[in-house]
Amino acid sequence: MHPEIFIVPAVFGIPAAVIALRMMLKHREKMAALGAGHAPSQESDARLMRVESAIESMAVELERIGEGQRFLTKLLADRSQSSDASQRIGAGK
């Protein structure tokens, strides 16, 4: 019998099994740490409230920007229509 039949699987199989086992154990450890969780502290609650407040103020400012853009678009459209109408009146004379 050839010695390669036993050597090749031993050289590649045993390290592969050890690596796979190690990865599985690390994965279980990480999942256990994530599952355990931790209670939110007052510091994180305060930080979350500041983030929420900042997002709300940005939303208000973006709405103001949108309103201004709509107003200017309407104003330019009305100006364009009035100048077209005055040109038609002037061309009709």
KAPE-V89003 format. One record per run of one state. SS is the DSSP state (@ for helix, = for strand, . for the rest). FROM is the first residue (numbers start at 0). TO is the last residue. If there is no record, write none. Layout:
<<SS | FROM | TO> <SS | FROM | TO>>
This chain:
<<. | 0 | 2> <@ | 3 | 35> <. | 36 | 40> <@ | 41 | 91> <. | 92 | 92>>
